[in-house]
Amino acid sequence: MADFDPWDPAFLADPYPAYAELREKGRVHYYEPTNQWLVPHHADVSALLRDRRLGRAYQHRFTHEDFGRTAPPPEHEPFHTLNDHGMLDLEPPDHTRIRRLVSKAFTPRTVERLKPYVHGLADDLVAALVAAGGGDLLAEVAEPLPVAVIAEMLGIPESDRAQLRPWSADICGMYELNPSEEAAARAVRASVEFSEYLLELIAARRREPGEDLISGLIAAHDEGDRLTGQEMVSTAVLLLNAGHEATVNATVNGWWALLRNPDQLAALRADRSLVPSAVEELMRYDTPLQLFERWVLDEIEIDGTTVPRGAEVAMLFGSANHDPAVFADPGRLDLGRKDNPHISFSAGIHYCIGAPLARIELAASMTALLEKAPALALAAEPERKPNFVIRGLKGLSVTL
């Protein structure tokens, strides 16, 4: 396992050979630097995502002491209060209650109604990139599109949206493995500022309701579907963070992959009907979320190895999406791949509620770029972010 090193720039540049080594060596590996059990195979990851003996949280059943864990430092409390009341880090029945309320905003009909807005916005952003003769695809297209869409859904005024991405980036820094104290301090500060902002916005929507999701959650609360004030803030932050982090990174990771595979890009330019399968393949090929963690609530066994209660399992999505037992020639980008059961949107009760919207956003920006920037090319070699869990680039400079 010498090659698996999530802090090594060489590994971060291309983790897939190390994943292959992990898969060859077994189905589960204890990794001492993070005190986690790594699970690299698609079948195991897929099964464990649906296994109720594992959970995103444990305090609904155990104290920190009972579970053999140390409570987070008191100075990190604002981050954990915000994070632990979002549905991604809750288990039933609280998770079920909140997801039922939020899912009303993500029904197929609701998402389908957003299509014209998303495509129009993508067209405008790409047109501006073309008018400028190129630029940073991340800053000019990949980032503003999903941020605007989820902010629009939540009812966040346009004048306030510039703050969202920095807050989100700082909070998401805590999802990396063994985050530094500096990263924790940034996450705490962002959690406090983001929470204060949303409390003011919720109060304003309570006085003057709109057609947005925050107004809808307030109305549902008033009608008896109880949602605490903290749950409302945490849900809004989760939707804002999850609603754009993965889409931003999937967009730039995807175009970087296309530009390195000119035969596939040429095929896509020649046949726009490949866009839906291209979106799925690019999500698989360079997965935006490489790792997803679960706590072991009741001991499990994987291939004869007992993983005890209180352990943390790290499911390697990036590895699972390159498992040759499931994907033929997984290291090859194949935009026409027919059988593509990637798990980039997770599975089980925590399956990404925004997956249909993310697919629309990715297809909209891809279509706009294919149509308006048919000669899009790389202007400079991109630099990767020094992150492992949330995989992305610092930017993607393109020319026309």
N, C-alpha and C positions, 0 to 999 in steps of 0.2 A: 504493500500500500504506500510505498515511498512516493509515488507520483501524485497521490491525493493530498494536495496542500492548498486549501482555499485562500491562503495569503500570498502564494507565490505568483508573481506576474506571469510566468510561463504557463502555469496551470490556468490562470484566469483568461489568458489569451485563447486557450483551447483545452477545455477540461475533458473533452470526449475520449481521448486515448486513455486517460486515467480511469474514466468510467468503465471502459472495456476491460481494463485490468481488474477492477473491482468485481465486475460480473463474472469474470473467469475464475476468480478466487473464492466465490461463494455467494450465498444469498443474503447474508447479514454479517456486518463487521463492526466491532466496537472500535470507536475512534476516540482515543484518550484526550487529545487537545480540546475537544468540545464536550467530552463526556456524553457522547451520543452513539446510538446504533445506526449505522448507515445501511439503507436498503436500496440496492441498485437495479433490481429486476422489475420489469413492467408488471408481471403477474402478481408479485408480492406487493408492490406499491398500490396497484389497483385494488387488491383485496383488502389491504390495511386501511385504505381511505374509507372503506365501507364497514370496518370492523368496530363495533361499539365498545370493545374492550380498550380502545384507545380514545383519547379525547384531546381537544385543543386546550382544555382547562382541566384542573383537578380539584379546585377549592369548593366545587359543589358537592364533593364527596369526602375530601380529606383536608386536614390542616397542613401547613407547610411541614410541620414536625412529623406528623403521621406519615407523610409521603416521602420523608427523607430529604426534603429540600430546604434551602435557606430562603427566608423571605427577602424580597428585593430591598435594597437600601432605602431608608425613608426619603432621601433626597430625590429618588426616582418616582416617587408616588404620583405626581401629576401625569406622567406618561402612562403608568399602569392603570390608573383610574380611567383614563380616556380609552386605552387599548382594551382593557378587560371587560368593558361594558358594550363593546361592539359585537355583532352577531358572529363574526368570524372566530372570536375567542370565548364564545359562550356555548354551553351544551344544553340539550333539552331539559326542562320545558321552556327556559327563557329564549333559547335560540329559535325554537319553533314559533313562539309567539311573535318575536320581532321579525323573523323572516316572512311570516305570513303577511304582516303589515306592509313590509317593503316590497314584497313580490307583486303587489298590486300595481306598482309603478313600472314593473318590468315584464308585464304580460306580453305575449307575442303581438297583440293588437296595438298596445301602447308603443312598443318599440318600432313596429312597422310605421306608425304615424310619424315617428321622428326621422324617417328615411329622407324625405325631401330636405329637411333642415340640415341634416348631416352632410348630404351630398352637395347642397348649396354652399355650405361653409367650406367644405374641402375644395370645391372649385375656386372659391374666392382666395383661399390661402395659396393654392398652387398658382393661380393667376398672378398673385403678387410676387411669388418666387420667380416666375418666368419673366415678369416685367423688370425685376432686378437683375436678371441675367444669371441667376443662381444664388447660392448662399448656403446656410446651415439648414439642412432638411429637418433636423431635430427642432431647432428653435422656431423655424418659419412655418412648419406644417405639422410634424409629428406631435409636438407638445400642445400648441394652441387648440387643435381640433378636439381631442377628448376632454381637455380642461373646460372648454366652452360648453360642450354638450352636457357634461354632468353638472356644471354650475348652472346652466339653463334649467335643467330638470329640478335642481334643488331650489332655484330662485335666488341665487346669489347675484347681486347687481354687477354689471360689467365693470364698473369702476373699482370693484374690490377684488377682481379675479387674479390680478398680478401677484397677490400675496399667497395664493393657494399652493402654487408649485414649490416655492421655498419651504413653506411649512410642511408640505407633504414629504419632500426630500429629507428634511431633518428628522421627521418622525420615522420614516422608513429606514433610516440609518440604524435604528435599534433592532431591526429584523436581521441584520447581518450577524455572523457568528462571532461571539466574544467581542461585542462592541466596546470601543474605548470609552474612558470617562468623558473625553471631549465630545464624542458622539452622543453619549447619554445626556450630557448637559444641553446640547443643541436640541435633542428630542424633547426634553423636559420643557425648555423654553418655548418651543413651537407648540407643544401640547397646551400650555397655559394660554398662549396668545390665540391659538385657533379656537380653544374652548370659549374664551371670553368673547371673541368675535361672534361665534355661533349663538351664544346665549343672548346677545343683543339682537341678532337677526331673528331668533325664535320669538323673542318678546315683541319685535316689530310685526312679525307675521301673525302673532296672536291678536294684536290690535287690528291689523289690516290683512286678512287672509288673501292669498292669491290662488293661482292654479298650479302651484309648484308642489314638489314632494314634501317639503317641510310643512307647508300649510296642511297637506293631506295627513301627515303624521299627527299634527296637532288636533285635527278634526277627528281622527280615529281615536285618539286618546280621550277626547271629550265625549265621544260616543260609547266609551266603555272598554275599548281595546287598550288597556293601560300600558303606557310607555313612560318610564321615569324621565325626568329632565336630563339626567346623565346618559341614559340610553339613547335619547333623541340626539344629543350632541355627539356621542360616540358613533351612532349610526351614520350621521351626516359626514363625519370625518372619514369613516371607513369607506363610504360610497365615493367620496371625493378622491381618496388615496387609491383605492382599488380601481376606481372608475377611470383612472388615467395612467397610473404607473405602468401597468402591464401593456397597455395599448401604445404608449409612447415608445417603450423599449421594443415591443414587437415590430413597430413600424421601422425604426432605424436598424434593428438587427436584421429585419427582413430585407431591406434595401441594400444593406451591406452584403448580405448573402447573394442577392441577385446580381450585384455589380461584380462579385467574384465568380459568378457562374454565368458568363455571357450567353451560353447556349440556351439556358433556361430563360433568361431575360428576353432573348430574341423570340423564343417560342411564345412567351406571354404577350409580347408586343404584337405578334402575328395573330394571336387568338385570344381575345378578351374573355371568351367563355371559360378560360382557365382560372379566372380571378377567384372564384369560391374555393377551388381546390388548392390554389396557390396560397391563400390565406391560411388554410389548415396546415399545409406543408411547411410554411415558414414558421408557424407557431411551434411545430414539432422540431424543425431542423436546428433552431437556436432559441431554446425555450426562455422566455423572459423571467419566469420564476423557476429557479433551478432546484430549490429545496423547500420542503414543507414539513413542519415539525408537528409531532403528536406526543402526548404523554401516555405512558402505559398504565392504565387504571387497574387492570387485572392482568397478571402475567400471561405472556403469549409464547408460543414456540415457533421458530422459523428454521426449518431444515435441521431439526435436532438441537438447535441452540435455544435455551430458555432466556427470554428477555424479561427481567423481573419488573414487578410493579414499582413505579417510581422512576423508571428509566425514561429517557427521551429518545424517540425514534425520528431519524431524519430521512424522509423519503426523497430520493434523488430523482426529481422529475426529468431533469436533463438526461440522466442515464436511462431511465425507463423509456424515454422517447427515442433512444438510439439502440434499443434492445433488438438484436437480430432475430430473436425468437418470435418477434411480433412484426418487425418491419424489414422487408427485403432490402438489402444493401442500404442500411440506415445512414451511413455517412455520405450518401449521394443525395443532392437536392433534386427532387423529382416533383415538379409542380403538378403533374397529372396523376400523382399517386392516388390510387382508388381506395385501398384499404388503409385507413389512417386513424386508428383509435388512440391518438395522442391524449395525454392527460394534463395538458397545459392549463386547463381550466379546473383541475382537481376532479373529485368525484365524491359520491355519498352526500351526506347532509350539508357539507360545506362546498358543494359544487358552485362555481362562480355564478352568482345570480345575474351578473351583467354580461355573460358570455354572448347572448344574441346581439346586444348593443355593440360590444367590442368587435364582433365580426362585421357589422354594418360599417363601423368607423374605419376598420382596416381596409375593407373593400372599397369604401368611398375614396380614401386618400390614394389607394393604389390605382383606381380607375382614373382619377383626376390627373395623376402624374403620368400615366400611360398616354392619356389623350393630349394633355397640354405641354408635356415635356418629353416628347418621344426620343430625344437625343440625350437624355439625362446621363451624366457620366461623373465619375469620382474626381474631385478636384484635389484632394489631399488624403493621405492615409489617416483613418480615424484613430483616435485614442480611446481605449476602453476605460470605463469607470473601474476604480479599484474595489469593486464589490463582487461578491460571489452569489449570494442568495437572489438578489434582484439584478439580473444581468443586462447590461446596456452599454451604450457608447456615450462619451462626453459630447459628441456632436458628429455630424456627417456632412462634410462640406462637398457640395455638388456644383457642377457647371452644366450649362445647357449647350 
